[in-house]
Structure formats: structure tokens, C-alpha cells
Amino acid sequence: FGPWFPGDFAHKGFGLVFMLQHLYITSRGIWGLTTGIMAGIVAIFIIFGQIVSSTGGAEAFFSFAMKLSAKKTGGPAKVAVIGSSLFGMLSGSAAANSAIVGGFTIPMMKRVGYKPEFAAATEAVAGTGGQIMPPIMGAGAFIIAQRLSIPYLNVAIAAFIPAVIYFIGVFSTIHFRSLKKDLRGLKDSEMPDIKKSLSFSNVMHLVVPTFVLIYFIVKGYTVARAGIFAIILAFVLYILKDIKKEKIKMRLMGILNALMKAGKGLVLIALLGGCADIIIGMISLTGLGVKLSSAIYSLSGGHLILALFFTMVVSIILGMGLPTTASYILASSVTVPALMEFNLLPLSAHIFILYFAAISAFTPPVCAAVYITSGIANSNWLKTGFVAVEMGIAAFIIPFIFMYSNELLMIGTWHSILVVTSTAILGTILLAGGLMGNIFINIGTISRIVFIICGIMIMIPGYITTLVGIFIAGLFYLYNLRKSKMLERTAEIN
């Protein structure tokens, strides 16, 4: 139908036979890069994740998170953040994180006083972050490494600081919200028995294979080979846990069940890879990618900030209802050429797109992770979506910062990396406090607006904006602290 499209979007048109040949016989269709990565790398990590989970690793994850934060202020919500950031290494899927961890944490959050919308939003945002958290990220990170012909380790290192800031923002939001609403942690009587889950064998089945995986990646082995070594080790450790004949037989059945679950996951990623490559092949064949890229550059008028904004919008729209990997593949195919016109670092451009492809999972109106957690929490999905955006607001800002300041991607001198990271963290905390109306003390409407503005100023690279933001935020914090103490003294006298 190409000849009937309007203006620049028209093309000469292609017959059905030609299109089928192009998609099936050439490497620009079903048998393209995405399918190859899914089969050669991602499949290995799906198998690895299922084996580690089935041998006690998932229990150890949740139990570790429970032990670390369940009894503290807003404990169940913090368990969701820690658990999702860790479990994301095994699943690499926002939907899977939200469903598995949320089924455990959302009821706990509601029990200690969180509103259903906030409980559901917390898990949606935390579950989404798991797939951008090194050392084992989602499939999108492996595709970045293959497309740029760089080691996966380089992608993981570059993504580390932004991911940490992302979770600091979510964690701060939860903490300040809990302080404002006086939400307690779990009591001893409400704590599940986690001793068995944190047994030595369970922890070893989680830690040792993961350590071996990271070790071989750092040593320069291919990600696929490192994954194979980790799978073999996880298998051996589980079988040798107890060498009694009946126990070994039971564990072999457990491994078989884990492989069956992995097989179901492999079917899904095969469909994902094949369909993504079909779309990419047709975008290439019709020239649509080049046309959209040119449109983005033209609309930006040569201004980087506008080009980044349009790229963000395209990434979020293409991510509506799609898994992060598919969203990233489509968005990068269309927008990367436009960003390269600004002579940007290719790695930063790809991670920028990956971020917005990921957070489309909790951005309304189509937000897959929110649909899942809202179902668990029995909350209004639209309200949950807007609360999720409020909680994950740092994720909308951090990518813009590392596009202007590569220090957040660990590129630069150590002291410049330290300064930029520290200011980004401080700004994220102030932003979270302003949005929640509490920065260790309750603050009024005007102070909330000031802290939000100051947080953004501090996060923006540049000494002047940072120092002015810190100075104003410091003055307002001291003012609110003095006001809070006066109110406490008045209450004591009365």
C-alpha cells in the first residue's frame, strides 16, 4: 500500500511474495540480529534464572530483603524495592517482577496501612527497575552490546550508577511517605519464618553461580559461555546438596520442572525476537525508520534537548503494551540515527532509549506492570499509574542528565564521576521529599514546591545551578526544622 501513503511516508510498494522472501530468506527478517541474540544469549539466562529460582535462590532473595528492611518504617514497601532489584537479575521482566514479588509484598503493604494505589505503584515501579539493574540486566542490555560490538560488561558498568539512583529515588519516596503517614514496619509476630529460606545451602545456590557468572564476564569470556558455566555449577550444587539416592531423584525432577518452565519462557522470547525482526525488516524495507528519524531531527530544530524529548515520547509510545526488549528494539531502530546527528556517545543514546522503553511499563495510559499490580491490590489502575509516575519521577530525569554529563555512565575522571553522582543522588532525594511532603520532617505546600525545584536544579550538571539549589534547599530545611521544633514545644506545653 506504499504508493497510497501521503507525502514523505509513501514508497513504491512491495508484493506479498517479495516481502515473504525478504523476511524469511535474508538476514533482515525473522533470522535477524534480535532472534540471534534471543537464541544465543537471552535463552541461556532464562534457563539460568529458572534453575537458580527453583533451587532456593528466589526464596533467599525474598528472605534477604525481609531481614534487611521488613521491621523498619514502611518495611513491606522497602522489601518490594530490595526484592525487585535483586529478583530482576533472574527475570529481567517488569511484568514478571511485579507479579511474583507483588503477590508477596502488596498484601503486606496494605496490612500496615498503605493505600491500595500506593502499594500497587510501589511494586510496579520497583519491578520495572529490576531489568535495568546490573550485573544481570534485561535482554535489552545484551542487544545493546551486540549492536555496538562491545563487551556486555561495558554496558553493565555504564548502567550501574543510573540504576542505583533510580532505586534511591524509589526508596526515598517510600521512606518519606512512610514518615508522613507514620506507617510502621512488620512486628515480630507478623514476620514469616525466614531461617529455612536463608539456610547456607540456599544462599550458596544463589551466590556461588551468580559470582561465577560475573567472574567469567569480567575475565572477558562471552556472556553466553559465562552463562553456561553458571548453569552447570548451579546444577551440580543442587544435585550434590544431598547424595542420598531418593533425594537425588527428587532433585533431578526439580531440575526437569525448572527446564520445562524455562522452555515455556523460550517460546515467548522466540515469538518476541521473530516478530521484532519482522517489524525492523519492514521499517528498513519501506524506509520508515529513516523518515521518522529525519522528522525527529527536523522537529528538534537542531536542539539536543528537543531531540531527546521527542525520543522519550516515541520510546514510551512504542513501549505501550510491549515488553521492554521489543519496545527498545523498535524505538532504537527509529530514533538512534536522529540522536547520532548530535555526535553523541552511541552507548549513552542506547541506554537513554532503554530507560524510557522500560519505564513505559508504568507510564499511563498503557502500563503493563501497573495493570498487574493493580489487579493484585484491587486498586484503580489509572490512579495507580499516576502515583507510579510520581514515585519514579527520577527515571524521567536521570537519562537526560547522563546525555549531557557522561560521568553518570562512569566515563570521566573519578572525582568528576563522584561529584556528578553525589549531586544527582542529593537532587533525587530532595525531589522525592518534595513530592511526598516530608524530608524527615513534614513540610508545607510552598516548601514542597521549593524542594522539587531545588532537587531538579541540583541534578542539572553545572556548579552554579547546583550550589544555588543546595543553598536554597538548606535555608528552607532549616526554616522547616525550626518551625517543626516550635510546634513540638507548643504541643508539649498544651
NUKE-433389 format. One record per residue (C-alpha): residue in three letters; x negated, y, z negated. Coordinates in Angstrom, 2 decimals. Example, Ala and Ser with C-alpha at 12.3 -4.5 7.8 and 13.67 -1.06 7.14 Angstrom:
("ALA",(-12.30,-4.50,-7.80)),
("SER",(-13.67,-1.06,-7.14)),
This chain:
("PHE",(0.00,0.00,0.00)),
("GLY",(-3.09,2.26,0.09)),
("PRO",(-2.12,4.35,3.13)),
("TRP",(1.13,5.41,1.40)),
("PHE",(-0.54,6.83,-1.73)),
("PRO",(-0.71,10.65,-1.95)),
("GLY",(-3.83,12.77,-1.45)),
("ASP",(-7.19,11.54,-2.67)),
("PHE",(-5.72,8.33,-4.08)),
("ALA",(-4.94,6.99,-0.60)),
("HIS",(-7.11,4.31,1.04)),
("LYS",(-6.94,2.22,4.19)),
("GLY",(-5.15,-0.70,2.52)),
("PHE",(-6.13,-4.39,2.36)),
("GLY",(-4.38,-7.56,3.41)),
("LEU",(-3.45,-10.24,0.87)),
("VAL",(-5.85,-12.82,2.35)),
("PHE",(-8.75,-10.36,2.28)),
("MET",(-8.03,-9.44,-1.34)),
("LEU",(-7.86,-13.08,-2.45)),
("GLN",(-11.15,-13.83,-0.68)),
("HIS",(-12.77,-10.77,-2.23)),
("LEU",(-11.61,-11.71,-5.73)),
("TYR",(-12.35,-15.43,-5.51)),
("ILE",(-15.38,-15.89,-3.21)),
("THR",(-17.51,-12.85,-4.10)),
("SER",(-19.01,-11.90,-7.45)),
("ARG",(-16.84,-8.75,-7.54)),
("GLY",(-13.75,-10.57,-8.71)),
("ILE",(-12.94,-13.42,-11.09)),
("TRP",(-16.58,-14.58,-11.18)),
("GLY",(-17.91,-11.15,-12.12)),
("LEU",(-20.05,-9.88,-15.00)),
("THR",(-17.29,-9.92,-17.61)),
("THR",(-16.37,-13.57,-17.04)),
("GLY",(-20.06,-14.48,-17.17)),
("ILE",(-20.56,-12.73,-20.49)),
("MET",(-17.40,-14.28,-21.94)),
("ALA",(-18.52,-17.78,-20.92)),
("GLY",(-22.22,-17.42,-21.72)),
("ILE",(-22.27,-15.29,-24.89)),
("VAL",(-18.88,-14.48,-26.41)),
("ALA",(-17.76,-18.13,-26.31)),
("ILE",(-20.74,-19.08,-28.46)),
("PHE",(-19.80,-16.54,-31.13)),
("ILE",(-16.18,-17.64,-31.17)),
("ILE",(-17.39,-21.19,-31.88)),
("PHE",(-19.87,-19.88,-34.47)),
("GLY",(-17.18,-17.82,-36.21)),
("GLN",(-14.74,-20.71,-36.40)),
("ILE",(-17.33,-23.13,-37.78)),
("VAL",(-18.56,-20.67,-40.44)),
("SER",(-14.98,-19.80,-41.40)),
("SER",(-13.90,-23.44,-41.62)),
("THR",(-16.91,-24.45,-43.72)),
("GLY",(-16.16,-21.98,-46.52)),
("GLY",(-17.56,-18.76,-45.07)),
("ALA",(-14.21,-16.95,-44.86)),
("GLU",(-13.43,-17.78,-48.50)),
("ALA",(-16.84,-16.47,-49.53)),
("PHE",(-16.19,-13.22,-47.62)),
("PHE",(-12.91,-12.52,-49.37)),
("SER",(-14.15,-13.61,-52.77)),
("PHE",(-17.24,-11.40,-52.49)),
("ALA",(-15.03,-8.42,-51.62)),
("MET",(-12.71,-9.24,-54.54)),
("LYS",(-15.56,-9.48,-57.03)),
("LEU",(-17.09,-6.24,-55.80)),
("SER",(-14.08,-3.92,-55.96)),
("ALA",(-10.76,-5.54,-56.91)),
("LYS",(-10.77,-4.22,-60.51)),
("LYS",(-11.78,-0.67,-59.62)),
("THR",(-9.47,2.28,-58.85)),
("GLY",(-7.46,1.38,-55.75)),
("GLY",(-9.20,-2.00,-55.82)),
("PRO",(-6.96,-4.00,-53.42)),
("ALA",(-7.34,-1.36,-50.70)),
("LYS",(-11.12,-1.39,-51.14)),
("VAL",(-11.05,-5.16,-50.87)),
("ALA",(-9.35,-4.70,-47.50)),
("VAL",(-12.14,-2.39,-46.30)),
("ILE",(-15.02,-4.55,-47.51)),
("GLY",(-13.37,-7.79,-46.42)),
("SER",(-12.54,-6.49,-42.95)),
("SER",(-16.01,-5.06,-42.37)),
("LEU",(-17.52,-8.43,-43.23)),
("PHE",(-14.92,-10.66,-41.61)),
("GLY",(-15.16,-8.61,-38.42)),
("MET",(-18.57,-10.17,-37.85)),
("LEU",(-16.84,-13.50,-37.36)),
("SER",(-13.70,-12.48,-35.47)),
("GLY",(-14.65,-9.34,-33.52)),
("SER",(-10.94,-8.62,-33.07)),
("ALA",(-8.88,-5.83,-34.63)),
("ALA",(-5.70,-7.90,-34.38)),
("ALA",(-7.31,-10.99,-35.95)),
("ASN",(-8.88,-8.95,-38.78)),
("SER",(-5.61,-7.19,-39.50)),
("ALA",(-3.59,-10.40,-39.51)),
("ILE",(-5.95,-12.60,-41.53)),
("VAL",(-7.27,-10.10,-44.09)),
("GLY",(-3.99,-8.14,-44.19)),
("GLY",(-1.97,-11.21,-45.13)),
("PHE",(-4.09,-11.36,-48.27)),
("THR",(-4.64,-7.67,-49.17)),
("ILE",(-1.42,-5.88,-48.17)),
("PRO",(0.78,-7.66,-50.78)),
("MET",(-1.87,-6.84,-53.43)),
("MET",(-1.88,-3.16,-52.42)),
("LYS",(1.90,-2.94,-52.63)),
("ARG",(1.84,-4.64,-56.02)),
("VAL",(-0.37,-1.94,-57.61)),
("GLY",(1.71,0.94,-56.21)),
("TYR",(0.65,1.71,-52.63)),
("LYS",(3.46,2.68,-50.27)),
("PRO",(4.01,0.10,-47.51)),
("GLU",(2.91,2.58,-44.80)),
("PHE",(-0.38,3.36,-46.55)),
("ALA",(-1.09,-0.31,-47.30)),
("ALA",(-0.46,-1.29,-43.67)),
("ALA",(-2.50,1.66,-42.34)),
("THR",(-5.43,0.80,-44.61)),
("GLU",(-5.70,-2.71,-43.24)),
("ALA",(-5.16,-1.61,-39.62)),
("VAL",(-8.00,0.92,-39.81)),
("ALA",(-10.31,-1.40,-41.76)),
("GLY",(-9.55,-4.33,-39.44)),
("THR",(-10.31,-2.19,-36.39)),
("GLY",(-13.70,-1.18,-37.80)),
("GLY",(-14.85,-4.78,-38.12)),
("GLN",(-15.52,-5.05,-34.38)),
("ILE",(-17.87,-2.04,-34.30)),
("MET",(-19.85,-3.15,-37.36)),
("PRO",(-23.32,-4.66,-36.75)),
("PRO",(-25.07,-7.05,-36.92)),
("ILE",(-22.43,-9.10,-35.04)),
("MET",(-20.05,-6.79,-33.21)),
("GLY",(-17.19,-7.49,-30.84)),
("ALA",(-17.58,-8.72,-27.28)),
("GLY",(-17.77,-5.12,-26.00)),
("ALA",(-21.24,-4.72,-27.53)),
("PHE",(-22.55,-7.78,-25.65)),
("ILE",(-21.15,-6.38,-22.41)),
("ILE",(-22.93,-3.05,-23.06)),
("ALA",(-26.22,-4.90,-23.50)),
("GLN",(-25.73,-6.84,-20.25)),
("ARG",(-24.63,-3.82,-18.23)),
("LEU",(-27.58,-1.71,-19.37)),
("SER",(-30.03,-4.66,-19.23)),
("ILE",(-31.22,-4.01,-22.77)),
("PRO",(-31.51,-6.37,-25.78)),
("TYR",(-28.33,-6.71,-27.82)),
("LEU",(-30.40,-5.71,-30.88)),
("ASN",(-30.79,-2.20,-29.42)),
("VAL",(-27.00,-1.85,-29.21)),
("ALA",(-26.53,-3.09,-32.79)),
("ILE",(-29.17,-0.69,-34.14)),
("ALA",(-27.64,2.26,-32.30)),
("ALA",(-24.14,1.41,-33.55)),
("PHE",(-25.14,0.90,-37.20)),
("ILE",(-25.01,4.46,-38.61)),
("PRO",(-21.73,5.44,-36.87)),
("ALA",(-20.13,2.22,-38.16)),
("VAL",(-21.31,2.89,-41.72)),
("ILE",(-19.94,6.45,-41.56)),
("TYR",(-16.66,5.08,-40.23)),
("PHE",(-16.25,2.82,-43.26)),
("ILE",(-17.43,5.52,-45.67)),
("GLY",(-14.64,7.72,-44.31)),
("VAL",(-12.03,4.99,-44.80)),
("PHE",(-13.39,4.09,-48.24)),
("SER",(-13.39,7.77,-49.32)),
("THR",(-9.80,8.21,-48.13)),
("ILE",(-8.71,5.23,-50.21)),
("HIS",(-10.64,6.35,-53.29)),
("PHE",(-9.31,9.93,-53.25)),
("ARG",(-5.77,8.75,-52.55)),
("SER",(-6.02,6.30,-55.46)),
("LEU",(-7.29,9.02,-57.80)),
("LYS",(-4.49,11.39,-56.78)),
("LYS",(-1.77,8.75,-57.22)),
("ASP",(-3.50,7.12,-60.24)),
("LEU",(-3.47,3.71,-58.56)),
("ARG",(-5.17,1.08,-60.67)),
("GLY",(-7.18,-1.97,-59.73)),
("LEU",(-6.21,-5.55,-60.49)),
("LYS",(-6.09,-6.75,-64.07)),
("ASP",(-7.96,-9.87,-65.14)),
("SER",(-4.68,-11.76,-65.27)),
("GLU",(-3.96,-10.80,-61.64)),
("MET",(-7.34,-11.85,-60.31)),
("PRO",(-7.40,-15.15,-58.39)),
("ASP",(-9.94,-17.79,-59.32)),
("ILE",(-12.90,-16.94,-57.10)),
("LYS",(-15.59,-19.07,-58.74)),
("LYS",(-14.96,-22.01,-56.43)),
("SER",(-14.93,-19.80,-53.33)),
("LEU",(-18.24,-18.24,-54.37)),
("SER",(-19.87,-21.60,-55.01)),
("PHE",(-23.51,-21.97,-53.98)),
("SER",(-22.65,-24.20,-51.03)),
("ASN",(-20.00,-21.84,-49.64)),
("VAL",(-22.33,-18.86,-49.90)),
("MET",(-25.16,-20.81,-48.25)),
("HIS",(-22.88,-21.90,-45.39)),
("LEU",(-22.19,-18.22,-44.79)),
("VAL",(-25.55,-16.58,-45.49)),
("VAL",(-28.06,-19.04,-44.00)),
("PRO",(-26.57,-19.41,-40.48)),
("THR",(-25.94,-15.65,-40.29)),
("PHE",(-29.50,-14.92,-41.42)),
("VAL",(-30.89,-17.37,-38.85)),
("LEU",(-28.76,-15.74,-36.14)),
("ILE",(-30.07,-12.27,-36.99)),
("TYR",(-33.64,-13.54,-37.35)),
("PHE",(-33.76,-15.04,-33.87)),
("ILE",(-32.15,-11.96,-32.32)),
("VAL",(-34.77,-9.74,-33.99)),
("LYS",(-37.54,-12.10,-32.83)),
("GLY",(-36.49,-11.46,-29.23)),
("TYR",(-34.53,-14.62,-28.40)),
("THR",(-31.48,-14.23,-26.21)),
("VAL",(-28.22,-13.72,-28.12)),
("ALA",(-26.84,-16.95,-26.65)),
("ARG",(-29.82,-19.03,-27.80)),
("ALA",(-29.77,-17.45,-31.27)),
("GLY",(-26.06,-18.27,-31.49)),
("ILE",(-26.69,-21.92,-30.54)),
("PHE",(-29.34,-22.27,-33.27)),
("ALA",(-26.94,-20.74,-35.83)),
("ILE",(-24.13,-23.12,-34.79)),
("ILE",(-26.37,-26.17,-35.09)),
("LEU",(-27.60,-25.08,-38.53)),
("ALA",(-24.05,-24.39,-39.77)),
("PHE",(-23.01,-27.83,-38.54)),
("VAL",(-25.94,-29.61,-40.24)),
("LEU",(-25.49,-27.75,-43.55)),
("TYR",(-21.82,-28.68,-43.68)),
("ILE",(-22.37,-32.34,-42.86)),
("LEU",(-25.19,-32.68,-45.43)),
("LYS",(-23.18,-30.96,-48.16)),
("ASP",(-22.22,-34.40,-49.45)),
("ILE",(-23.71,-37.50,-47.80)),
("LYS",(-21.07,-39.94,-49.02)),
("LYS",(-19.56,-41.85,-46.09)),
("GLU",(-15.95,-40.81,-46.70)),
("LYS",(-16.97,-37.18,-47.23)),
("ILE",(-18.96,-37.08,-44.00)),
("LYS",(-15.98,-38.48,-42.10)),
("MET",(-13.73,-35.81,-43.60)),
("ARG",(-16.19,-33.06,-42.68)),
("LEU",(-16.51,-34.33,-39.12)),
("MET",(-12.73,-33.99,-38.83)),
("GLY",(-13.07,-30.46,-40.24)),
("ILE",(-15.64,-29.60,-37.58)),
("LEU",(-13.37,-31.09,-34.92)),
("ASN",(-10.47,-28.90,-36.11)),
("ALA",(-12.74,-25.83,-36.05)),
("LEU",(-13.75,-26.64,-32.46)),
("MET",(-10.09,-27.07,-31.49)),
("LYS",(-9.31,-23.60,-32.89)),
("ALA",(-12.32,-22.23,-31.03)),
("GLY",(-11.08,-23.91,-27.85)),
("LYS",(-7.76,-22.06,-28.10)),
("GLY",(-9.71,-18.82,-28.52)),
("LEU",(-11.83,-19.65,-25.47)),
("VAL",(-8.72,-20.00,-23.32)),
("LEU",(-7.71,-16.46,-24.30)),
("ILE",(-11.12,-14.93,-23.57)),
("ALA",(-11.27,-16.78,-20.24)),
("LEU",(-7.99,-15.12,-19.23)),
("LEU",(-9.24,-11.79,-20.57)),
("GLY",(-12.53,-11.99,-18.67)),
("GLY",(-10.96,-13.13,-15.41)),
("CYS",(-8.18,-10.53,-15.45)),
("ALA",(-10.58,-7.73,-16.40)),
("ASP",(-12.86,-8.65,-13.49)),
("ILE",(-9.87,-8.72,-11.11)),
("ILE",(-8.94,-5.18,-12.16)),
("ILE",(-12.56,-4.00,-11.90)),
("GLY",(-12.85,-5.62,-8.47)),
("MET",(-9.75,-3.81,-7.22)),
("ILE",(-10.87,-0.49,-8.74)),
("SER",(-14.13,-0.89,-6.83)),
("LEU",(-12.46,-2.04,-3.60)),
("THR",(-9.97,0.85,-3.45)),
("GLY",(-12.46,3.48,-4.66)),
("LEU",(-10.12,4.39,-7.52)),
("GLY",(-12.96,4.42,-10.07)),
("VAL",(-14.98,6.97,-8.11)),
("LYS",(-11.89,9.14,-7.57)),
("LEU",(-10.87,9.14,-11.24)),
("SER",(-14.46,9.80,-12.28)),
("SER",(-14.63,12.76,-9.90)),
("ALA",(-11.29,14.02,-11.24)),
("ILE",(-12.60,13.92,-14.83)),
("TYR",(-15.73,15.84,-13.85)),
("SER",(-13.72,18.40,-11.87)),
("LEU",(-11.23,18.96,-14.70)),
("SER",(-14.09,19.47,-17.17)),
("GLY",(-15.45,22.32,-15.06)),
("GLY",(-18.97,21.15,-15.83)),
("HIS",(-18.43,21.44,-19.62)),
("LEU",(-19.55,18.35,-21.55)),
("ILE",(-17.08,18.78,-24.41)),
("LEU",(-14.13,18.74,-21.99)),
("ALA",(-15.52,15.72,-20.12)),
("LEU",(-15.85,13.89,-23.45)),
("PHE",(-12.30,14.87,-24.42)),
("PHE",(-10.85,13.57,-21.13)),
("THR",(-12.93,10.38,-21.52)),
("MET",(-11.48,9.91,-25.01)),
("VAL",(-7.93,10.33,-23.71)),
("VAL",(-8.50,7.88,-20.83)),
("SER",(-10.08,5.31,-23.18)),
("ILE",(-7.20,5.49,-25.66)),
("ILE",(-4.54,5.32,-22.93)),
("LEU",(-6.22,2.35,-21.22)),
("GLY",(-6.52,0.71,-24.64)),
("MET",(-2.79,0.80,-25.31)),
("GLY",(-1.78,-2.78,-25.93)),
("LEU",(-5.09,-4.19,-24.63)),
("PRO",(-7.82,-5.90,-26.66)),
("THR",(-10.82,-3.66,-27.32)),
("THR",(-13.04,-5.53,-24.87)),
("ALA",(-10.61,-5.17,-21.97)),
("SER",(-9.99,-1.53,-22.84)),
("TYR",(-13.73,-0.78,-22.93)),
("ILE",(-14.35,-2.58,-19.62)),
("LEU",(-11.66,-0.63,-17.79)),
("ALA",(-12.45,2.74,-19.38)),
("SER",(-16.21,2.45,-18.82)),
("SER",(-15.70,1.47,-15.18)),
("VAL",(-13.80,4.73,-14.61)),
("THR",(-15.46,7.25,-16.96)),
("VAL",(-19.16,6.36,-17.25)),
("PRO",(-20.03,7.74,-13.77)),
("ALA",(-18.47,11.09,-14.76)),
("LEU",(-20.46,11.24,-18.02)),
("MET",(-23.69,10.39,-16.20)),
("GLU",(-23.29,13.64,-14.26)),
("PHE",(-24.32,15.38,-17.50)),
("ASN",(-27.62,13.41,-17.73)),
("LEU",(-26.56,11.71,-20.96)),
("LEU",(-28.18,8.70,-22.52)),
("PRO",(-26.35,5.70,-20.96)),
("LEU",(-26.25,3.83,-24.30)),
("SER",(-24.57,6.75,-26.08)),
("ALA",(-21.96,7.07,-23.30)),
("HIS",(-21.06,3.38,-23.51)),
("ILE",(-20.83,3.37,-27.33)),
("PHE",(-18.67,6.52,-27.13)),
("ILE",(-16.20,4.70,-24.89)),
("LEU",(-16.35,1.53,-27.03)),
("TYR",(-15.35,3.56,-30.11)),
("PHE",(-12.23,5.01,-28.55)),
("ALA",(-11.35,1.69,-26.94)),
("ALA",(-11.49,0.22,-30.46)),
("ILE",(-9.51,2.88,-32.30)),
("SER",(-6.75,2.72,-29.71)),
("ALA",(-5.71,-0.31,-31.81)),
("PHE",(-4.33,2.04,-34.50)),
("THR",(-3.54,5.14,-32.43)),
("PRO",(0.19,5.66,-31.66)),
("PRO",(2.32,5.19,-29.66)),
("VAL",(0.97,1.74,-28.68)),
("CYS",(-1.16,0.45,-31.57)),
("ALA",(-1.50,-3.34,-31.73)),
("ALA",(-3.22,-3.51,-35.15)),
("VAL",(-0.55,-1.28,-36.70)),
("TYR",(2.25,-3.47,-35.30)),
("ILE",(0.71,-6.48,-37.04)),
("THR",(0.09,-4.85,-40.43)),
("SER",(3.48,-3.10,-40.39)),
("GLY",(5.11,-6.47,-39.94)),
("ILE",(3.26,-7.82,-42.96)),
("ALA",(4.02,-4.75,-45.10)),
("ASN",(7.63,-4.24,-43.86)),
("SER",(6.77,-0.61,-43.13)),
("ASN",(7.84,1.90,-40.48)),
("TRP",(5.29,1.31,-37.71)),
("LEU",(5.31,4.90,-36.41)),
("LYS",(4.70,6.42,-39.85)),
("THR",(2.04,3.77,-40.42)),
("GLY",(0.35,4.76,-37.16)),
("PHE",(0.11,8.43,-38.14)),
("VAL",(-1.21,7.52,-41.60)),
("ALA",(-3.79,5.29,-39.90)),
("VAL",(-4.95,8.18,-37.68)),
("GLU",(-5.28,10.34,-40.80)),
("MET",(-7.34,7.66,-42.54)),
("GLY",(-9.54,7.00,-39.52)),
("ILE",(-9.99,10.66,-38.56)),
("ALA",(-13.79,10.35,-38.82)),
("ALA",(-13.70,7.84,-35.95)),
("PHE",(-12.36,10.59,-33.67)),
("ILE",(-15.19,12.98,-34.61)),
("ILE",(-18.33,10.87,-35.06)),
("PRO",(-18.58,9.82,-31.36)),
("PHE",(-18.63,13.48,-30.30)),
("ILE",(-21.41,14.15,-32.80)),
("PHE",(-23.71,11.39,-31.57)),
("MET",(-23.19,12.52,-27.98)),
("TYR",(-24.73,15.86,-28.93)),
("SER",(-27.10,14.52,-31.56)),
("ASN",(-28.62,11.12,-30.75)),
("GLU",(-30.08,10.91,-34.25)),
("LEU",(-26.90,9.11,-35.35)),
("LEU",(-27.89,6.37,-32.88)),
("MET",(-31.29,6.12,-34.61)),
("ILE",(-33.03,7.96,-31.79)),
("GLY",(-35.47,10.59,-33.06)),
("THR",(-37.84,11.16,-35.97)),
("TRP",(-36.99,9.59,-39.31)),
("HIS",(-36.45,12.92,-41.08)),
("SER",(-34.12,14.24,-38.34)),
("ILE",(-32.15,10.97,-38.48)),
("LEU",(-31.91,11.30,-42.28)),
("VAL",(-30.72,14.93,-42.13)),
("VAL",(-28.08,14.36,-39.45)),
("THR",(-26.82,11.17,-41.12)),
("SER",(-26.62,12.81,-44.56)),
("THR",(-24.67,15.80,-43.27)),
("ALA",(-22.33,13.56,-41.28)),
("ILE",(-21.62,11.47,-44.40)),
("LEU",(-21.06,14.57,-46.57)),
("GLY",(-18.75,16.08,-43.96)),
("THR",(-16.81,12.81,-43.69)),
("ILE",(-16.29,12.66,-47.46)),
("LEU",(-15.10,16.30,-47.62)),
("LEU",(-12.79,15.71,-44.67)),
("ALA",(-11.29,12.65,-46.38)),
("GLY",(-10.86,14.56,-49.65)),
("GLY",(-9.18,17.48,-47.91)),
("LEU",(-6.74,15.21,-46.11)),
("MET",(-5.87,13.32,-49.31)),
("GLY",(-5.67,16.41,-51.58)),
("ASN",(-8.25,15.14,-54.04)),
("ILE",(-12.04,15.39,-54.29)),
("PHE",(-12.50,13.75,-57.69)),
("ILE",(-10.02,16.44,-58.87)),
("ASN",(-6.63,17.36,-57.40)),
("ILE",(-6.73,20.36,-55.06)),
("GLY",(-4.07,22.69,-53.68)),
("THR",(-2.95,23.29,-50.09)),
("ILE",(-5.35,26.17,-49.36)),
("SER",(-8.30,24.24,-50.79)),
("ARG",(-7.32,21.21,-48.70)),
("ILE",(-7.45,23.28,-45.51)),
("VAL",(-10.79,24.79,-46.54)),
("PHE",(-12.34,21.39,-47.29)),
("ILE",(-11.12,19.98,-43.96)),
("ILE",(-12.65,22.92,-42.07)),
("CYS",(-15.87,22.74,-44.11)),
("GLY",(-16.13,18.98,-43.56)),
("ILE",(-15.96,19.46,-39.78)),
("MET",(-18.46,22.36,-39.93)),
("ILE",(-20.94,20.24,-41.89)),
("MET",(-20.59,17.34,-39.46)),
("ILE",(-21.30,19.56,-36.42)),
("PRO",(-25.05,19.50,-35.59)),
("GLY",(-26.71,22.84,-36.38)),
("TYR",(-28.24,24.32,-39.50)),
("ILE",(-26.08,27.45,-39.63)),
("THR",(-22.68,25.71,-39.47)),
("THR",(-23.88,23.03,-41.89)),
("LEU",(-25.24,25.46,-44.51)),
("VAL",(-22.18,27.75,-44.28)),
("GLY",(-19.89,24.71,-44.65)),
("ILE",(-21.80,23.41,-47.68)),
("PHE",(-21.82,26.87,-49.32)),
("ILE",(-18.07,27.48,-48.90)),
("ALA",(-17.19,23.91,-49.95)),
("GLY",(-19.40,24.28,-53.04)),
("LEU",(-17.69,27.52,-54.07)),
("PHE",(-14.22,26.06,-53.64)),
("TYR",(-15.18,22.88,-55.51)),
("LEU",(-16.48,24.90,-58.48)),
("TYR",(-13.31,27.02,-58.41)),
("ASN",(-11.06,23.93,-58.44)),
("LEU",(-13.17,22.26,-61.13)),
("ARG",(-12.85,25.33,-63.38)),
("LYS",(-9.12,25.51,-62.68)),
("SER",(-8.71,21.81,-63.50)),
("LYS",(-10.54,22.17,-66.83)),
("MET",(-8.40,25.17,-67.78)),
("LEU",(-5.23,23.19,-67.07)),
("GLU",(-6.55,20.31,-69.20)),
("ARG",(-7.29,22.66,-72.13)),
("THR",(-3.81,24.25,-71.82)),
("ALA",(-2.23,20.79,-71.84)),
("GLU",(-4.22,19.81,-74.98)),
("ILE",(-3.15,22.99,-76.81)),
("ASN",(0.51,22.43,-75.92)),
